[in-house]
Amino acid sequence: MPGKFYTMNDTQLRWRPIDFWPANTTVNIDASGTKSSFRTGDALVATIDDSTHQMEIMRNGKLEKTFPVSLGKKGYETPNGTYYVLEKFAYIVMDSSTYGVPIDSAEGYKLKVQTQFASTTAAYSFTARPGQSTIKASAMSATGAPI
């Protein structure tokens, strides 16, 4: 299966397929004799419509839930594209300096945020704070690291 390597930090290299992993499939890995395997789960795809600010969650091709979303303020909108969810954290740092707004400016911020979603290869996160009905796509900390 064709794929790409990603350098996550000085000690971590990851590989993922070009397309999504097939749902409910056993994946066998052999890296120069070091073997491992895992099983993928359901096909879970989130699609966001920028014009309606709605995110649809599809599980195995069926609509599971629809959420309103925030995609950044004018001039700092979340870019269109495909994002691969790689990790899930209980908390992350939301830092405006990662997209050019200093934290000490009037519109700056650096907050520890409880999340229910995860980080992507592009250092974006999808967060839903407890009690919120809106999901926010936004930049993570400068290192893209959880706290």
C-alpha positions in Angstrom: 0.0 0.0 0.0 1.6 3.4 -1.0 2.1 5.8 1.8 4.2 8.7 3.3 6.5 9.2 6.2 6.1 12.1 8.6 8.6 13.4 11.1 6.7 14.2 14.3 9.8 15.2 16.4 13.4 14.4 16.9 12.7 10.8 17.9 9.4 9.9 16.2 8.8 9.0 12.6 5.3 8.0 11.4 4.0 6.4 8.2 0.4 6.5 6.9 -1.2 5.3 3.6 -1.9 7.9 0.9 -5.6 7.1 1.2 -7.5 6.2 4.4 -6.9 2.8 6.0 -9.7 0.5 4.9 -12.4 0.0 7.6 -12.4 -3.2 9.7 -9.2 -4.5 8.2 -6.2 -6.3 9.8 -3.0 -4.5 9.0 0.2 -6.5 9.2 3.5 -4.6 9.5 7.0 -6.0 8.8 9.8 -3.4 9.2 13.0 -5.2 8.6 11.9 -8.2 10.7 10.2 -6.3 13.4 6.6 -7.3 13.1 3.3 -5.9 14.4 -0.3 -5.9 13.5 -3.5 -4.0 14.3 -7.1 -3.9 13.3 -8.8 -0.8 12.0 -12.3 0.1 13.2 -15.3 1.6 11.5 -14.9 4.1 8.6 -15.3 7.4 10.5 -15.2 10.6 8.3 -16.0 14.2 9.3 -16.8 16.6 6.5 -17.1 20.3 7.1 -19.1 22.6 4.8 -17.4 26.1 5.0 -20.5 27.8 3.6 -22.9 26.4 6.2 -20.5 26.0 9.1 -21.7 22.5 9.6 -19.7 19.3 10.2 -21.2 15.9 9.3 -19.9 12.8 11.0 -20.3 9.7 8.8 -19.8 6.2 10.2 -19.6 3.5 7.6 -21.3 5.8 5.1 -24.3 6.7 7.3 -24.8 10.1 8.9 -24.1 9.8 12.6 -24.4 13.4 13.7 -24.2 17.0 12.5 -22.5 19.8 14.5 -22.2 23.6 14.0 -18.5 24.6 13.6 -16.3 27.7 13.9 -13.5 27.9 11.3 -11.5 30.8 12.6 -12.0 34.6 12.4 -11.7 36.7 9.3 -8.1 36.7 8.0 -7.2 33.6 10.0 -9.7 31.0 8.6 -8.9 27.3 8.8 -7.6 26.3 5.4 -9.6 23.9 3.3 -8.1 20.4 2.9 -8.0 16.9 4.1 -6.7 16.4 7.7 -5.8 13.0 9.2 -6.5 12.6 12.9 -3.4 11.1 14.5 -3.8 11.4 18.2 -6.4 12.3 20.9 -5.5 14.4 23.9 -7.4 15.3 27.0 -5.9 18.8 26.9 -4.0 20.9 24.4 -2.6 24.4 24.3 -4.5 26.8 22.0 -1.9 29.5 21.1 -2.7 32.4 18.8 1.0 33.0 18.1 1.1 29.8 16.0 -0.8 31.7 13.2 0.8 35.1 13.7 -1.2 36.8 16.5 1.1 37.5 19.5 -0.3 36.3 22.8 0.2 39.7 24.4 -1.9 41.5 21.7 -5.5 42.5 22.2 -6.7 39.5 20.1 -4.0 37.1 21.4 -4.5 34.1 23.6 -2.7 31.0 25.1 -5.2 28.7 26.8 -5.1 25.1 28.1 -8.2 23.6 26.6 -10.0 20.4 27.4 -10.7 18.5 24.1 -12.9 15.8 22.8 -11.2 15.5 19.4 -7.7 15.3 18.2 -4.6 16.7 16.4 -3.8 16.4 12.7 -0.6 16.3 10.6 -1.1 20.0 9.9 -0.9 21.1 13.6 -4.6 21.8 13.7 -7.0 20.5 16.3 -10.7 20.0 16.5 -12.0 20.8 19.9 -15.4 20.6 21.7 -15.2 22.0 25.2 -17.6 20.6 27.8 -20.9 22.5 27.6 -20.2 23.9 24.1 -22.4 23.0 21.2 -19.9 24.3 18.6 -16.8 22.5 17.4 -13.8 24.7 16.7 -11.0 23.9 14.2 -7.9 25.9 15.1 -4.1 26.0 15.4 -2.4 24.2 18.2 0.7 25.2 20.2 3.8 26.2 18.3 5.2 22.7 18.8 1.8 21.0 18.1 2.3 19.1 21.3 -0.3 18.2 23.9 0.2 19.4 27.5 
